[in-house]
Amino acid sequence: MTDAGPTRRHNGHANGDPGPASPLGPTSSGIPRPWWIYQGTGRPLHDVSLEDILPPPPPWRTFNGVSPDPADGIEAEARAYSNEVSQNEEGEPPTEPPAPPEDEQDAARRLGAAPLGMRSDPEEADVVNAALILRRPLLVTGRPGTGKSTLAYRIARELGLGRVLRWPITTRTTLRSGLYDYDAVGRVHAAAAGQAADAELPEPGPEDIGDFLQLGPLGTAMLPHRLPRVLLIDEFDKSDIDLPNDLLDIFEAGEYAIPELLRIRSRRPAVRVLTDDPDRSAVIASGRVRCRAFPVVVITSNDEREFPPAFLRRCLQLRLPDPDADRLAAIVAAHLGRADDPRALELIQMFLERSRLEGGLAADQLLNAVYLVTSQAHRPGPEWEELLHAVWHRLDAAGPT
């Protein structure tokens, strides 16, 4: 017998108190598996930090990025960042970017002000936790409106990982747009305006380039944070055919280069640039960014296209089913607090039937109807059915098959 206190399991139980959980999975009462980190409740960790319970990454998913410390001078910044080391010259832990900001208002819009009050499906929690431990992207598929995007916000809220970095994908999206944006035209105009104001002003050097360079959601997520950032890559099936493979290279390497900064690294080894977080900046040394904690990447798809096998092989895949009556009631309670209202319960049953007939409806369409029927704006009458039909409109032109 030793003096050491009990070590903590991933689900918060001590080894001496494993609770009633079965190692094979949750029971009908919703008890989590002992190895789960993400519980699927949306409730923030309250007695332990993620850093204490998240296992180290596999050797093939270990990255060693460090953040330059401006206090050490730009030459030390560049040297510390470009060398593959995990400590500075004094042997102290490396510095890191500032902790991510909170955005509770955005999270409340997505998740509601209160947690759902029920756990996610065991399959969802299994795959999310496997992605956390393996440091692999999570490819989430399902019909529109099944909660694919909100999963990223639920993970961030529960694990205390701050603001979600959202990268919406369109047919014109490129890898560079997710990594960074450089306003070369704006820099030229600023230089011209400065020279016009002062004819003796020397030609601008590399020191001003950081004012015109901003990291995108992907670029910000790959900064060397101590804890992972949550990156939501939304509607990935809209992307150009080459983007999955381009993105795969970044995820496998855990780093990327900014050519505009690489070209001036001998004159300016470290440059402070803006990030995707509002009013935040980061120092980039030697024109390269290397991650430390691989981000929690949630990629959503509506199954409108197939992805390359090499991309799928490196992702963990999760398909979200249509929410049932209990989950819909929990969603209504989280957003509106009116799940016990008889009118809301009746609408949930009507919604499920209409969703079956229409080939699937989105949960936010139910929220719209519940808000209308429980607000002062609603008046019972024959026009209600017509209004409900407009609110619960079909999400595709083809309808059910």
C-alpha positions in Angstrom: 0.0 0.0 0.0 1.4 3.4 -1.0 1.0 6.9 0.3 0.0 8.3 -3.0 -3.6 9.5 -3.4 -5.9 7.9 -5.9 -5.3 8.8 -9.5 -8.2 10.2 -11.4 -9.9 8.4 -14.2 -10.8 10.2 -17.4 -14.5 10.4 -16.3 -13.6 12.1 -13.0 -13.9 9.0 -10.8 -11.0 8.1 -8.6 -9.5 4.7 -9.0 -10.8 3.7 -5.6 -14.3 4.8 -6.6 -15.1 3.6 -10.1 -18.8 4.0 -9.6 -21.3 1.8 -11.2 -20.0 2.2 -14.7 -19.4 -0.9 -16.8 -16.2 -1.1 -18.8 -18.3 -2.2 -21.7 -20.2 1.0 -22.0 -23.1 3.1 -20.6 -26.0 1.4 -19.0 -29.6 2.4 -19.7 -29.3 5.1 -17.1 -26.7 6.9 -19.1 -23.6 6.1 -17.0 -20.5 7.1 -19.0 -17.6 4.8 -19.9 -14.7 5.0 -17.5 -12.2 6.2 -20.3 -14.4 9.1 -21.5 -13.0 12.6 -21.3 -15.8 14.3 -23.2 -19.1 13.2 -21.5 -21.5 14.7 -24.0 -23.5 16.7 -21.5 -22.3 20.2 -22.4 -21.6 20.8 -18.7 -18.1 22.3 -18.1 -15.5 20.3 -16.2 -15.9 21.4 -12.6 -13.3 19.6 -10.5 -10.5 18.8 -12.9 -8.8 20.5 -15.9 -8.4 18.9 -19.3 -4.7 19.1 -19.0 -4.9 16.7 -16.1 -7.0 14.0 -17.8 -6.0 14.2 -21.4 -3.4 11.4 -22.1 -0.3 12.3 -24.1 -0.6 12.0 -27.9 0.6 9.0 -29.8 4.3 9.3 -30.9 3.2 9.8 -34.5 0.9 12.6 -33.5 3.3 14.5 -31.2 4.2 18.1 -32.2 6.8 20.3 -30.6 5.9 23.9 -31.5 6.9 26.7 -29.2 5.8 30.3 -29.1 8.5 33.0 -29.3 8.7 35.2 -26.2 9.0 38.8 -27.1 10.8 39.6 -23.9 13.7 37.5 -25.0 14.4 39.7 -28.1 13.7 38.9 -31.7 16.8 36.8 -32.3 16.0 34.6 -29.4 12.4 34.4 -30.6 13.5 33.2 -34.0 16.0 30.7 -32.6 13.6 29.2 -30.1 10.8 28.8 -32.7 12.9 27.5 -35.6 14.8 24.9 -33.6 13.0 21.7 -32.7 13.1 22.1 -29.0 10.5 22.1 -26.2 12.4 24.3 -23.8 14.2 27.6 -24.0 17.9 28.2 -23.3 17.3 28.5 -19.5 15.5 25.2 -19.4 12.2 26.7 -18.6 8.9 25.6 -20.2 8.2 27.4 -23.5 5.9 30.3 -23.7 2.5 30.0 -25.4 0.0 32.3 -27.1 -2.5 33.9 -24.8 -5.4 31.7 -23.6 -8.3 31.8 -26.1 -11.1 34.3 -25.4 -14.5 33.1 -24.3 -17.5 33.7 -26.5 -20.4 32.7 -24.3 -22.9 34.6 -26.4 -22.0 32.7 -29.5 -22.1 29.4 -27.6 -25.5 30.3 -26.1 -26.9 30.9 -29.6 -25.7 27.5 -30.7 -26.3 25.4 -27.6 -28.8 27.4 -25.5 -28.1 29.0 -22.1 -28.4 25.7 -20.2 -26.9 22.3 -20.9 -29.1 19.7 -22.6 -29.7 17.8 -19.5 -29.0 14.5 -21.2 -25.9 12.7 -22.5 -25.0 12.3 -26.1 -25.4 8.9 -27.7 -22.7 6.5 -26.6 -21.5 6.2 -30.2 -21.0 9.9 -30.5 -19.1 10.1 -27.2 -17.0 7.1 -28.2 -15.8 8.7 -31.5 -15.3 12.2 -30.0 -13.1 10.8 -27.2 -11.2 8.6 -29.6 -10.5 11.7 -31.8 -9.4 13.6 -28.7 -6.9 10.9 -27.6 -5.6 10.1 -31.1 -5.4 13.8 -32.1 -7.3 13.1 -35.3 -9.8 15.2 -37.1 -13.5 14.3 -36.7 -15.6 14.0 -39.8 -19.2 14.5 -38.8 -21.9 13.6 -41.4 -25.7 13.7 -41.3 -28.7 15.5 -42.6 -28.9 19.3 -42.3 -30.1 20.3 -38.9 -29.0 17.3 -37.0 -26.5 19.2 -34.8 -23.3 18.6 -36.6 -21.9 22.1 -36.1 -23.2 22.4 -32.6 -21.0 19.4 -31.6 -17.9 21.6 -31.9 -19.5 24.2 -29.5 -20.5 21.5 -27.1 -17.0 20.1 -27.0 -15.5 23.6 -26.4 -18.0 24.4 -23.6 -17.6 21.1 -21.8 -13.8 21.0 -22.0 -13.3 24.7 -21.3 -11.4 25.3 -24.6 -12.7 28.8 -25.3 -14.0 30.4 -28.4 -14.6 28.0 -31.4 -12.7 28.9 -34.5 -15.2 28.6 -37.3 -14.1 28.2 -40.9 -17.1 28.2 -43.3 -16.4 26.5 -46.6 -17.6 27.5 -50.0 -16.7 26.5 -53.6 -14.2 29.4 -53.6 -12.4 28.5 -50.3 -8.7 27.8 -50.6 -6.2 26.5 -48.1 -4.5 29.8 -47.8 -7.8 31.6 -46.9 -8.0 29.3 -43.8 -4.3 29.8 -42.9 -3.9 33.6 -43.4 -4.7 36.6 -45.4 -2.1 39.1 -46.6 -3.4 42.5 -47.7 -0.6 43.4 -50.1 -2.7 46.1 -51.8 -3.5 47.8 -48.5 0.2 47.8 -47.5 1.1 49.5 -50.8 -1.6 52.1 -50.4 -0.5 52.8 -46.8 3.1 53.2 -47.9 2.0 55.6 -50.7 -0.1 57.6 -48.3 2.8 57.9 -45.9 5.2 59.0 -48.5 2.8 61.6 -49.8 2.4 63.0 -46.3 6.2 63.2 -45.8 8.4 63.2 -48.8 11.4 62.4 -46.7 9.8 59.3 -45.2 12.0 56.3 -46.2 10.5 53.4 -48.1 8.7 51.1 -45.7 10.7 48.1 -44.5 9.5 44.7 -43.3 8.7 46.0 -39.8 5.2 47.1 -40.9 4.1 43.8 -42.6 2.4 42.5 -39.5 -0.3 45.2 -39.7 -1.4 43.7 -43.0 -1.3 40.0 -42.2 -4.0 38.1 -40.3 -4.2 34.4 -39.5 -7.3 32.6 -40.5 -9.3 30.1 -38.3 -7.0 27.2 -39.4 -3.8 29.3 -39.0 -4.9 30.4 -35.5 -5.8 26.8 -34.5 -2.3 25.7 -35.4 -0.5 28.1 -33.1 1.5 26.4 -30.4 -1.2 26.5 -27.7 -0.8 24.5 -24.5 -4.3 23.2 -24.8 -6.0 22.4 -28.1 -8.2 25.0 -29.8 -11.5 23.8 -31.3 -11.7 24.3 -35.1 -15.0 23.9 -36.9 -14.6 23.4 -40.6 -18.2 23.8 -41.7 -19.9 22.3 -44.8 -16.7 20.8 -46.1 -18.6 19.0 -49.0 -18.9 22.4 -50.7 -15.1 22.6 -51.0 -13.0 22.5 -54.2 -11.9 19.1 -55.2 -8.2 19.7 -54.1 -8.9 21.1 -50.7 -9.2 17.8 -48.7 -5.7 16.7 -49.8 -4.2 20.2 -49.3 -5.7 20.2 -45.8 -4.4 16.7 -45.1 -0.8 17.9 -45.6 -1.2 20.5 -42.9 -2.8 18.1 -40.5 -0.1 15.5 -41.0 2.8 18.0 -40.7 1.3 20.0 -37.9 2.9 23.2 -39.3 2.7 25.6 -42.2 4.8 28.4 -43.7 4.0 32.0 -44.5 6.1 32.9 -47.6 5.7 36.6 -47.1 7.5 36.3 -43.7 9.9 33.6 -44.9 11.3 36.1 -47.5 12.2 38.7 -44.8 13.3 36.4 -42.0 16.9 37.5 -42.2 15.9 41.1 -41.6 12.9 40.5 -39.4 13.1 37.1 -37.7 9.9 37.6 -35.7 6.8 39.5 -36.7 3.6 40.1 -34.7 0.5 39.4 -36.7 -3.3 39.5 -36.0 -5.1 36.3 -35.4 -8.7 35.1 -36.0 -9.6 35.9 -32.4 -10.9 39.5 -32.0 -8.2 41.9 -30.8 -5.6 39.2 -30.4 -2.2 38.8 -32.0 0.7 36.3 -32.1 4.4 36.4 -32.8 5.5 34.4 -35.8 9.2 33.6 -36.0 11.2 32.6 -39.1 8.0 32.6 -41.1 6.7 29.3 -39.8 4.0 28.1 -37.4 4.2 24.7 -35.7 1.5 23.5 -33.4 2.0 22.2 -29.9 -1.4 20.8 -29.0 -3.1 19.5 -32.1 -6.5 21.2 -32.4 -9.8 19.5 -31.9 -11.0 19.6 -35.5 -14.7 19.0 -36.3 -15.4 18.8 -40.0 -19.1 18.8 -41.0 -20.5 17.3 -44.2 -24.1 16.9 -45.6 -23.0 13.9 -47.6 -23.2 15.8 -50.9 -19.9 14.4 -52.1 -17.2 11.7 -51.5 -13.8 12.5 -50.1 -10.4 10.9 -51.1 -9.6 7.6 -49.3 -6.4 9.1 -48.0 -8.3 11.9 -46.3 -10.9 9.5 -44.9 -8.2 7.2 -43.5 -6.8 10.0 -41.3 -10.2 11.1 -40.0 -12.5 9.5 -37.4 -16.0 9.4 -38.9 -19.3 10.0 -37.0 -22.8 10.0 -38.5 -25.4 11.9 -36.4 -28.9 10.4 -36.5 -32.1 12.5 -36.5 -32.9 13.6 -33.0 -35.7 11.7 -31.3 -38.5 13.2 -29.1 -36.4 13.2 -25.9 -33.5 15.0 -27.5 -35.8 17.5 -29.2 -37.4 18.2 -25.8 -33.9 18.7 -24.3 -33.0 21.1 -27.2 -36.2 23.1 -26.6 -35.5 23.2 -22.8 -31.9 24.4 -23.4 -32.9 27.2 -25.7 -36.3 28.3 -24.5 -36.9 26.5 -21.1 -40.4 25.5 -22.3 -40.1 21.8 -22.9 -42.8 21.0 -20.3 -45.3 23.3 -21.9 -48.1 21.1 -23.3 -48.1 23.2 -26.5 -44.4 22.5 -26.9 -44.8 18.8 -26.3 -47.6 18.7 -28.9 -45.4 20.5 -31.4 -42.5 18.1 -30.9 -44.8 15.2 -31.9 -46.2 17.1 -34.9 -42.6 18.0 -35.9 -41.5 14.4 -35.9 -44.4 13.4 -38.1 -43.9 16.3 -40.5 -40.1 15.6 -40.6 -40.9 12.0 -41.7 -43.2 13.2 -44.4 -40.9 16.0 -45.7 -37.8 13.8 -45.7 -36.2 15.5 -42.7 -36.4 18.9 -41.0 -33.9 20.8 -38.9 -34.1 21.2 -35.1 -34.0 25.0 -35.4 -37.2 24.8 -37.4 -38.8 23.3 -34.3 -37.4 26.0 -32.1 -38.9 28.6 -34.4 -42.4 27.0 -34.1 -42.1 26.6 -30.3 -41.1 30.2 -29.9 -44.0 31.4 -32.0 -46.6 29.3 -30.3 -45.5 30.1 -26.8 -45.0 33.8 -27.4 -47.5 36.6 -27.3 -47.3 36.9 -31.1 -49.2 33.6 -31.5 -53.0 33.6 -31.9 -54.9 30.3 -32.4 -56.8 30.1 -35.6 -57.0 28.5 -39.1 -54.0 30.5 -40.3 -51.7 28.7 -37.9 -51.5 25.6 -40.0 -50.4 27.8 -43.0 -47.8 29.5 -40.9 -46.5 26.2 -39.6 -46.2 24.9 -43.1 -44.1 28.0 -44.0 -41.9 27.5 -40.9 -41.5 23.7 -41.5 -40.7 23.9 -45.1 -38.8 21.1 -46.9 -35.0 21.4 -46.9 -34.5 20.1 -50.4 -36.3 20.3 -53.6 -36.4 16.5 -54.2 -38.2 15.5 -51.1 -38.1 12.0 -49.6 -36.9 9.1 -51.7 
